[in-house]
Each structure stands twice: as C-alpha cells, then as structure tokens.
C-alpha cells in the first residue's frame, strides 16, 4: 500500500488524517449509485471484496454522549456490547442529522477518521482477522484500505466484540 491519494487523487479529511499519521493506505474509488441505500454492500460488490472485510461506521448515543462503532457490513451493531465497551449500560443509534453535523460527513460516507469532533471509537474485533480492511474514506464512492491496527491507532479507538450476525 502506498501513502498517496492514488487512484484519483481524491483527498478527504480521513485521507488527510492518515497522511499526517504517515500511515500506509490505498484508496479505492467506485461508482456510487444514488439510488443505493445499502452503502457498505454497494462498496463491497463494486470492489469485489467480501462483506466481512468492508466495515461501516455507525454513530450511537452511549449514556448521553456520541460514540463511533465500526462493524462489518455483513453484521449489525450490538448496542449493548458497544455500551459495555465504553463503560456504559445503554446505547441507541444517534439521529442522522446530528451525526452529519458532528462528524462533518453525510450518511453513507461517514469515515471513522477525520471527523470534525473526535469521538470515542470502538472497532469490532473481527477486523483483526484480516491483513487489511476497508472503510469509508469520507464520501460515498470512496473506500480506504489499510491494516486494522492503523485504524485503531489513527482513530484512537479500541477493539471489542460489538457486531452480531446480520
């Protein structure tokens, strides 16, 4: 993997964060279908990557504070496990407009990196099963591929079993 904004030169706050961290990553652009609502699955299909290696970024309210959850598109977020990973008891999905305002990204293009406000981040431990994983680069139609340890380090996040079967 290179450290460039290869394959199109499309910089986003997420790619800027990786570049500043001197992290190795590769960008993978694809044609986004505006009618698609299954953004992660669309990316996996377009790039020919198994659903287990493409991770979606979700934002939840854990005990009154926003937190980021990064889980495989093949699964769903276990809200109780997310809350527990952050020392809380309850979590609920955050409202889309609030998420967009706080992260600076639009739904379907939310990256766990380069958000306006750095939020506590939990990455599903299944990410560690792969040499590299994919996640949104900060806009629909663009994925980052990097080592899971890079995502943990640059996001300041932790790993925990927070996904359940879809």
N, C-alpha and C positions, 0 to 999 in steps of 0.2 A: 504494500500500500504506500501511496505517496502522501505528502503533506500538502499537496496543491489543491486548488479548486479545479481539479481536472474534469474532463467530460463536460465542458460547457462554461466553466469559469463563473459559476453562479454562487456568489458569496451570500451568506445569511448570518445572523448573529450566532447561530450554532457553529457554523464553519469558522467564524472568527474566533470563537472560544477555543475550538480545537487547535487552530493555527497558533494562537497565543500560548497554548499549553505545549506546543511543539509535539503534538500527538499525530501519529500516523492514521490517516483515514482516506477513504475513497468515496467520491460522490457518484451516485447512480441516478441520473435523471430518467424519467419515463413520462409518457403522455398521460396526463390525468384526464379522465372522463368527468366532465362537470356534473353528469347525472349520477355518478357513483357516490354512495353514502358509506360503503364499506372500504374506507381508505386503506387500511393495512392489507386487507385481502387483495385489493386492486394493485397495490405496490408489489406484493408477493407474486401475483400472477404475471404482471408486466415484466418483472425482473427474473422470473423463473426460480424464485427462492422458496424453500419450504416455509409454510406458515409459522413453524416453531422458531425460525431464525429472524423473523420480522417482528419487531416489538412496537407496540403502540404506547403513546404517552397519554395518561389519563390524569386528571386533577380531581382530588377529593377534598372534602372538608373533614378534617380529623379534629374532633374536640374544639371546633371553632377556628381552626387555622388551616389554611390550604397546604396541601402536600401533593407531590408528584408520585405517581405509580407507573412503572414501566413494565408491561407484561406482554407475553407473546400474543400476536393477533389470533392464534389458534385457541386461546383461552379467554377467560374472563377474570376480572379483578375480584378477589376475595376481600371485601371491605373490612371484615372483622380482622383478617390477618394483617392488612395494611395498618389498621389502627394499632394492633398489638406491636407491630414492628416499630412504631413511633411512640410507644408507651401510652397509648390511649385505649379506650374501650369501644368507641363507636366512630364510624366514618360513613359519609354519604357522598355521592357524586356531587361535585360543585356545578353551579349553573354555568352554561356555556358562555353567556355574555360576560360574566365575572372572570371566567378563565381566560377569555380572549383579552380582557382589559389588563389583567395581572401579568400574563405571560408575554403579551405582545404578538402572539401568534393566533391564526384562525384555526378553528376546529378542523381537524383533518390534516393539519400541517403543524401541530404543536410538537416542538422538539423538547427533550429534557434538558437541552443545553441552550445557553444564550437567552434565557428568559429575562424580562425586564426586572423581575424581582426573584432572587434565588430562593427557591422553596425547598424544604426538606424532601429528599428524593429516595425512594425505595425501588430497587430493580429486582425483578423476580429472579430467584437464584438459578432458574433454568438457563439463564443467559450464560452462566459459567460453563455450561456443557459444550459450548461452541468456541471455535478459534476466533471467529468474528460474528458479529450480529449486525442487523440493520435497524435503523430507526429514522424518524423524520428529521430532515435537515432544516426544517423550519418553514416549509411551504409544501403544498400539495404538488406531487410530481417530482419530488427530490428526496432521495434517501441517502443516509450516511452509512457506510460500512466501516466498522472498527472493532478492535478487541473489546470484549466486555469490561475488562479491567480499566481501559481508557475511559469508558462511560462512567464507571464508578468513581474514578479519580477526578475527572473534569467536572462532574456534577456534584462532587462532594457527598455522593449518596452511599447507601448501604445495600446489601443484598439480603433478601429474605424470601421465603416461600409465600408469595402473595397472589399467585394465579391459581385458578381452578379450571377444570376442563370446560370447554365451551359447549 
